[in-house]
Amino acid sequence: MRQPQRSQHEWRQLFKQHQQSGLSAVEFCRQHHINIQTFYARRSDIRLQHRQSKFVQVKREVTMVEPRECAEAEQITLEYGAGRLSLPIAVEPHWLAALMKALNE
């Protein structure tokens, strides 16, 4: 005799009962008149749905930065205590980072 189809909620309840029972899946299915292959298939389906639901689709926006022409007079000025260092605005960020690291040592 074929059992009526169970809802996803009912399957989740059965899986919880199985975990709490301490029985093997085969013995649990035998006691509850569940086909063992159906039990494993539904458990796999629900696990897969649970894993997939953790992902969120993210739209990535790309911001284009247009290089701008700058006057040669534009400078970056670093001041610390009585010291002052002026650099052209077009200085490479990596170079500036290396300079700051070296000054910090």
N, C-alpha and C positions, 0 to 999 in steps of 0.2 A: 504494500500500500504506500502510495506516494505522500510524503509530508507536504503541508502547505508551505509556500515560500515564506521565508522569514525576512523581516526588514533588517536594515543595517543595524538599527538599534538593538534588535533581538540578538543578532549575531555578536555584537559587542558584549552584551550581557552574558551570552554563552561562553565567550572567550574569558571573561572575567571569572565566571563560575569555574571554568576549567582550571585556571591558574590557582584559584583558592582551594580547589578540590585535592590537589596533590596527586591526582591520577594521571596516568599516561593518556595521550590523546586518543589512542585506540580504545582504552577502557572507558574513558569519558564518553566517547561517541557511541560505544556499545550500550552504555546505560541510558543514554538520551535518544537512542534510535536515530543517530545521525550518520550519514555516509562519511567515512573518514576522508575520502578524496574531496568531497564537498566542503568539509570542515577546513581542510588545508587550503583549498582554493579561495574560500571566503576570507580566511585569515590573511592570505597573501593580498587579496584585493583591498582589504581595509587598511593593511599596513602601507600599501602603495599609495592609496588615496591620502593617508595621513602624511606621508613623506612629501607628496606633491603639494599639499596645502601649505607647507611651510615656506614655499617660495612665493615671492611677490614680484610681479613684473615691474621693472623700473624703466622709465623713459629717460634717456640720457640726452641732455641738451648740450650742444657744443657751442661754446662761445668763441667767436673769432676775434682776435685782437689785431687790430690794424696798426702796423708800425706808423708812428707819426714822425714827421720831420721836426726836429728840435733845433733851436738856435744854439750856436756854439757856446753862448754865454751860460746856458743852463748847466748847473752843476749840482752834485750831491756834496753836502758839507757835513762832515762828522766832527762833533766837538765833544771833548772829554776833558774835564778839568781845564787846564790852561792850553791844552793842545787842540789844534784845528787842522783838519785835512779836507781839501776840496778835490773832488774828482769829476771828470766829465760824466754827464748823465748816461752816456752810452757804455759805461764801464760794464764789463761782463760780471754777472752776479756771482759766478764761481770764483772769479779772481778776487772779488770783494770779500766773499766768505773766507777764502784762504788767507787774505790779509788780516781780517778780523781775528781769525783763529791764531795766526802767528803773533799778533799783538797781545793776545790774551795769555800766551805762554810765558 
